[in-house]
Amino acid sequence: MRTLLIILAILLLVSLGLNAWTLSQLTSVKKELRDQSKKVSNLINDVNNLKNDSGKEKSRPSPDQKVMVAFDNDPVKGDPNAPVTIVEFSDYQCPFCRRFHKEVLPKIQQEYISTGKVRYIFRDFPLSFHKNAMPAAVSANCAGEQGKYWVMNEFLFNNPSKLDTDSILASVKGLGLDYDKFSNCVKNEESKQEAEINSDMQAGRNYGVKGTPSLFIGRTGNGNQMEALYLRGLRPFSSIKPTIENLLNSK
């Protein structure tokens, strides 16, 4: 009798253990199904967003397509009457922009800007996921108020770890800037510099800019706009040079 009770107790424990294990497995399966369902739902949303973006993209210029580009009072390098103009939309925190300014622009400067063949215009396009891009752009524009735009521009691209406002403020005296004037300028939350940057960004979006660097190269012509070829992304000097040469040789 005792043996029978022991056997029944063992069977009961085994049964309870199996039920607990089964319940655990069912819970795990349910959780996995929920996770998979969320992934499928997110994938469907991504596909729908891609469809929407594709529809929008039809109305925007594509890379290497000609588009009318206007100028305003942006910083300029080179002869304002140079036959060819390059407009760059750039982000100080963008590593590809930094490479363009360290590896490509110096060659354009040496061969075309310094010889009066090309004028270069810098326009701001700080990307939203670069938290220091906007403060850096504001700092460059504030330095421009003191005639030091290109000094700050070079500093920012050469010092990617010092793009926050505090680091920039700690460096301004060494750049020949009046600290008080500069500090007041960068701390003015509703400054005309930020308005100018936002204007650049809106213009860039109108031209199809979605990333940096983005170059627009065209014949300078008359007035404040030109028909330009849109070159998206970092490109070597060797791929930009033929475009410049073709424009220089065109009438």
C-alpha angles and dihedrals in degrees: 000000000000090000090053092051091050091050091049091049091051091049090049092051091047090049092049090047092051091048091050091048091047091049090049091050092048091050090050092049091049090051092049091050091051091050092048090048090054091049091050090048091050090047091052090050091050091051091049091049090051089051091051092047090049090055092049092047091063090072094049129080114260124223115284090020124124118250136170109254125190129205132216133173095313123144113280135199122196137014110337087216095052111136094235129047129199118198115193124195105203147172121213092214095048110108092208091053089051090053090049091053094046101039110021111026094057089059092049088047094052098044104033117008097048091045094055096248098109136033116204124211123193120209126181123242107164109187117230095235092057102081095193097043095088096045089049092050091049089050092053091050091047089051087052089063086066095044092257102107097124092043090057092040090057092044092053095049092045094048109047092165092057103057097112117099096248093053092047092049089052089056104042098092090056088054093056097254129141101249098208095049092045094046092051090049098051093043094053100104094196097043126153087238092065090046089053091050092050089050090054091049093051091049089050092051089050088056092049099260112158101153142021143293097032120170129198114193125185149132109293095226122165128314128014103309141056142186104253140182112240113226111185124202135003111325131177120250089248091064095045097046096069090054091052093045092049090052092047090053095046124089 
